[in-house]
Amino acid sequence: MKARTFASPRLFCILPVLLVLLTACGRVASSTDVTGPQTIKITIGDFFVRSPQTTFVTGTLYHFVVTNQGQHHHDFLIMHPMNTETMVMDEVYQRALAYIYNIAPGESKTLDFTFDHTAPPGMLEFSCHYGGHYEAGMHQPIVVQAAPGTQVTPYPNNGIPVQAARNTASSRACDQPVSVMIKGDDTFNQRSVSLKMGDTLTIVNTTQQTFTLTSRPDAGLRFTVVDPGETEYVPFPKAGTFTLSSQEHPSARLTVQVSMTPGVTCGFEPVATVSFDADYTRPNNTYFFVPTSVTLKEGQSITLSNLSDYDLTFLAQPDPGIGHVELRRNEHQLIFFKEAGTYMITCQQFPSQHFTVIAQENSGDQD
């Protein structure tokens, strides 16, 4: 006869505890247990923004994977709905909570972002503000709610960050211009210069060589060409220490130290922005300058902004010293008018499109 075995009463007390522990260790984590970033796959194209999720929660790290399925380059921004037609792209980016710059057709780029305030309907959206893209339909509203059990206030100022240093600097005294020279041996005549955030550096090319400027880390130059004998005006909108060089002569370097203090170089607060824009809602697209005429005083400047989908070259007749202004898509450049006169600036790729600058003599009065 086999002996019968019985579990002790103590074992019956322990078993439920073990089962609870084993269940907790072996269960699959729910969405509320995830501590890593939540991946959101977003598609953009000509001309749409599509996100599988449009309601988000504060305090959660989101890993946005944005894929461009269109035939045009696009940006991806998280920002307040607004008309940005008169802004250069740097000003648009400064009004965004976060953004991805220049996503090529077929390319995917990522953005990690955590919402730290709530956003009711109408406050925020995913968007692209390349010339004409927003107006063609590239925006999708989103909502941000407080995480369960938390009390979070809405984004102040409708989710628009503090205004750009360029705007706040207008009430400050302007900074004296800083210039460097590219010498005959293809090097800079100084090793380093110091600027404030928003200042403009003057670069004088005394050689017969072309210099395509680059910076490490990215100072926001993107694509700036200094032609032989040309004087180029390069704004530095970001704070930091940058090494300025060129594609043609990478060993020739200039250190540019940009402080956090907002500034503006005397004479380089642009009096107007002229954009080469596009209307994608019309058949075959329509490209144009806006505005088509600007009147200013000698010694003042404008911003020329390329909001099209093309890399473009702009020429002036007569030439105020700009040479060939080569602007990649989404890029802008200051153009300075030292002498009075009437200047017609034309797009080389679209020769029927041009705008006029009337630079009046400065009689010494203060406007």
C-alpha positions in Angstrom: 0.0 0.0 0.0 1.5 3.3 -1.0 1.8 6.0 1.5 -0.3 9.1 0.9 1.3 12.4 1.1 -0.4 15.6 2.1 0.7 19.2 1.7 1.2 21.0 4.9 -1.1 23.9 5.8 1.8 26.3 5.6 2.3 25.3 1.9 -1.3 26.2 1.1 -0.7 29.7 2.6 2.5 30.2 0.6 1.2 29.0 -2.8 -1.1 32.0 -3.5 1.7 34.3 -2.7 4.0 32.5 -5.1 1.4 32.5 -7.8 0.9 36.2 -7.5 4.7 36.8 -7.7 5.1 34.5 -10.7 2.2 36.1 -12.5 3.7 39.6 -11.9 7.1 38.5 -13.2 5.9 36.7 -16.2 3.1 38.9 -17.5 3.3 41.1 -20.6 3.6 44.8 -19.8 0.6 46.9 -20.8 0.9 50.2 -22.6 0.7 52.0 -19.3 3.8 50.1 -18.1 6.1 51.1 -20.9 8.9 53.3 -19.6 10.7 53.7 -23.0 9.7 56.0 -25.8 6.5 55.4 -27.7 7.0 55.1 -31.4 4.7 57.1 -33.6 5.1 56.5 -37.4 4.0 59.6 -39.4 3.8 59.9 -43.1 4.0 63.2 -45.0 3.7 63.8 -48.7 2.4 66.1 -51.4 0.6 67.7 -49.6 -0.5 66.0 -46.4 0.5 65.0 -42.9 -0.9 61.7 -41.6 -0.4 60.5 -38.0 -2.1 57.4 -36.7 -2.4 59.1 -33.3 -3.5 62.7 -32.7 -4.1 62.7 -29.0 -1.0 62.7 -26.8 -0.2 62.7 -23.0 2.1 64.9 -21.0 5.2 63.4 -19.5 5.5 60.6 -22.2 8.5 60.4 -24.4 7.4 60.0 -28.0 9.7 58.8 -30.7 8.3 60.2 -34.0 9.4 58.5 -37.2 8.5 60.8 -40.1 8.7 59.4 -43.6 8.4 61.5 -46.7 6.3 59.7 -49.3 6.1 62.7 -51.6 8.1 64.1 -54.5 9.0 67.3 -52.7 11.2 68.1 -49.7 9.3 68.7 -46.6 9.7 69.8 -42.9 7.9 68.4 -39.9 7.0 70.9 -37.1 5.0 70.8 -33.9 3.7 74.3 -33.6 0.7 76.6 -33.2 -1.4 77.2 -36.4 -0.2 80.4 -38.1 0.4 82.1 -41.3 4.1 82.2 -41.9 4.2 83.5 -45.5 6.2 86.6 -44.6 8.7 84.8 -42.4 12.0 83.2 -43.3 12.3 79.6 -42.2 14.5 80.3 -39.2 11.8 82.5 -37.8 9.3 79.7 -38.3 11.5 77.2 -36.5 11.8 79.6 -33.6 8.1 79.5 -33.2 7.9 75.7 -33.1 8.1 73.5 -30.1 10.1 71.1 -32.1 10.9 70.4 -35.7 12.7 68.2 -38.3 14.5 70.1 -41.0 14.5 69.1 -44.7 13.2 65.6 -45.2 14.0 64.4 -48.7 11.7 62.3 -50.9 11.8 58.7 -49.6 13.7 59.7 -46.5 12.8 59.0 -42.9 14.0 61.2 -40.0 13.2 60.9 -36.2 12.3 63.3 -33.4 12.1 62.5 -29.7 9.8 64.8 -27.9 7.9 65.0 -24.6 4.9 67.3 -24.1 5.3 69.1 -20.8 2.0 71.1 -21.0 -1.5 70.3 -22.2 -2.8 71.6 -25.5 -6.6 71.9 -26.1 -8.0 71.7 -29.6 -6.8 74.4 -31.9 -3.5 75.1 -30.1 -1.1 72.7 -31.7 -0.7 70.8 -35.0 1.8 68.8 -37.0 2.7 70.9 -40.1 5.1 71.7 -42.9 5.8 75.4 -43.7 7.8 75.1 -46.8 6.6 77.7 -49.3 3.0 77.0 -50.2 3.0 73.5 -48.5 1.0 74.6 -45.5 -1.6 76.4 -47.6 -1.9 73.3 -49.8 -3.0 71.2 -46.8 0.1 70.1 -44.9 -1.2 70.3 -41.3 -2.9 68.0 -38.9 -4.4 69.2 -35.6 -3.3 67.4 -32.4 -4.5 67.5 -28.7 -2.4 67.0 -25.6 -4.0 65.8 -22.4 -2.7 65.6 -18.9 -1.4 62.2 -17.8 -3.9 60.4 -15.4 -3.6 61.6 -11.9 -1.6 64.7 -12.8 -2.5 68.4 -12.9 -0.7 70.1 -15.8 -1.4 73.6 -17.2 -1.9 74.4 -20.9 1.1 75.7 -22.9 1.5 79.4 -22.3 1.2 81.8 -25.3 -0.7 79.2 -27.3 2.4 77.0 -27.5 4.5 79.7 -29.2 8.0 79.9 -27.6 9.7 83.1 -26.6 10.1 85.3 -29.6 13.3 85.0 -31.6 16.4 86.9 -30.5 16.2 88.9 -33.7 12.9 90.4 -32.6 13.8 91.1 -29.0 17.1 92.6 -30.0 15.4 95.4 -31.9 14.9 97.3 -28.7 18.6 97.0 -27.8 21.6 99.1 -28.9 23.0 97.6 -32.1 26.5 96.0 -32.2 29.3 97.3 -34.3 30.0 95.2 -37.4 32.7 92.5 -37.2 34.6 91.7 -40.5 37.0 89.0 -41.6 39.0 88.8 -44.8 39.8 85.8 -47.0 43.4 86.4 -48.0 45.4 85.5 -51.1 46.6 82.3 -49.5 43.0 81.2 -49.1 43.0 81.6 -45.3 41.2 83.9 -42.9 43.0 87.0 -41.6 41.9 86.2 -38.1 41.8 83.0 -36.1 38.7 83.8 -34.1 35.9 86.4 -33.6 33.2 87.0 -31.0 29.6 87.7 -31.8 26.2 87.9 -30.0 23.4 85.6 -30.9 21.7 87.2 -33.9 24.8 89.2 -35.1 26.0 89.2 -38.7 29.6 88.5 -39.7 31.0 90.3 -42.7 33.2 88.2 -44.9 35.3 89.8 -47.6 36.8 87.5 -50.3 39.9 89.2 -51.8 40.8 86.2 -53.8 39.8 84.8 -57.2 38.5 81.6 -55.6 35.0 80.6 -54.7 34.3 79.7 -51.0 31.3 77.5 -50.1 31.1 78.1 -46.3 30.4 75.4 -43.9 30.4 75.2 -40.1 30.9 72.6 -37.4 28.6 72.2 -35.6 25.8 73.5 -37.8 25.5 77.3 -37.3 22.5 77.6 -39.6 24.5 78.6 -42.6 23.3 75.6 -44.7 24.7 76.8 -48.1 26.5 80.1 -48.3 28.8 80.9 -51.3 31.3 83.7 -51.3 32.3 84.5 -54.9 35.6 86.0 -56.0 35.8 89.6 -54.9 32.5 89.4 -53.1 31.5 90.6 -49.7 29.1 88.2 -47.9 27.0 88.9 -44.8 26.4 85.8 -42.7 24.0 85.9 -39.7 24.6 83.6 -36.7 21.2 82.9 -35.1 22.5 80.3 -32.7 24.7 80.5 -29.6 27.8 78.3 -29.4 31.3 77.9 -30.6 31.6 77.2 -34.4 34.4 76.4 -36.7 33.9 78.2 -40.0 35.5 76.7 -43.0 34.8 76.0 -46.7 34.3 73.0 -48.9 37.1 74.1 -51.2 39.6 74.9 -48.4 38.7 72.8 -45.3 42.1 73.4 -43.6 41.5 77.2 -43.5 39.4 77.7 -40.3 37.9 80.5 -38.3 36.5 80.1 -34.8 33.3 82.0 -34.3 32.2 82.3 -30.6 28.5 83.3 -30.3 27.3 84.3 -26.9 23.8 83.7 -25.5 23.2 87.5 -25.3 20.7 88.5 -28.1 22.2 91.1 -30.5 21.8 92.7 -33.8 24.6 94.2 -36.0 24.1 97.9 -36.8 22.6 98.2 -40.3 21.7 94.5 -40.5 18.2 94.4 -39.0 16.4 93.7 -42.3 13.7 96.2 -43.2 11.9 93.6 -45.3 11.8 90.0 -46.3 11.4 89.1 -50.0 10.5 85.4 -50.6 10.6 83.4 -53.7 7.5 81.4 -53.0 5.3 78.8 -54.6 1.5 78.2 -54.9 1.0 74.4 -55.2 -2.8 74.8 -55.4 -2.6 76.1 -59.0 -2.1 73.8 -62.1 1.6 73.2 -62.8 2.5 75.2 -59.7 3.2 78.9 -59.7 6.5 80.5 -58.6 6.7 84.2 -57.7 8.5 86.8 -55.6 6.5 88.5 -52.7 6.6 91.4 -52.4 7.8 92.6 -55.9 9.1 95.9 -54.7 10.9 97.2 -51.6 12.0 100.8 -50.8 14.7 101.4 -48.3 17.6 103.7 -47.5 21.2 103.2 -48.5 23.0 101.3 -45.8 20.0 99.0 -45.1 19.4 95.4 -45.9 16.7 92.9 -46.8 16.4 89.2 -46.3 16.0 87.1 -49.5 14.3 83.8 -48.7 14.0 80.7 -51.0 10.8 78.9 -50.1 10.6 76.9 -53.3 11.5 73.3 -53.9 14.6 74.1 -55.9 18.2 75.3 -55.3 18.2 78.7 -57.0 20.6 81.4 -58.1 19.7 85.1 -57.9 21.4 87.9 -59.8 21.1 91.7 -59.5 21.4 94.4 -62.1 23.3 96.6 -61.3 25.2 94.4 -58.8 25.2 95.9 -55.3 28.0 93.5 -54.4 26.1 90.3 -54.0 27.6 88.4 -57.0 25.6 85.2 -57.6 23.4 84.5 -54.6 23.0 80.7 -54.4 20.2 79.6 -52.1 19.2 76.1 -51.5 15.6 75.3 -50.7 14.5 76.6 -47.3 17.6 78.9 -47.1 17.8 82.7 -46.8 20.5 85.4 -47.0 20.9 89.0 -46.1 21.5 91.4 -49.0 23.0 94.8 -48.0 22.6 97.9 -50.2 25.6 100.3 -49.5 24.8 102.8 -52.2 21.6 104.5 -53.4 20.1 103.2 -56.7 17.4 101.0 -58.3 18.3 97.3 -58.4 16.4 94.5 -60.2 17.0 91.1 -58.7 16.1 88.1 -60.9 15.9 84.3 -60.4 18.2 82.7 -62.9 16.1 79.5 -63.1 12.9 81.5 -63.5 14.1 84.6 -65.5 10.6 86.0 -65.8 10.4 86.4 -62.1 12.1 89.4 -60.5 11.7 92.1 -57.9 12.9 95.7 -57.5 14.8 97.4 -54.6 14.8 101.2 -54.5 17.7 102.3 -52.2 17.2 106.0 -51.5 20.0 108.4 -50.5 20.3 108.7 -46.7 20.0 112.4 -45.9 20.9 111.7 -42.3 17.4 111.8 -40.9 16.4 109.1 -38.4 13.5 106.9 -39.4 
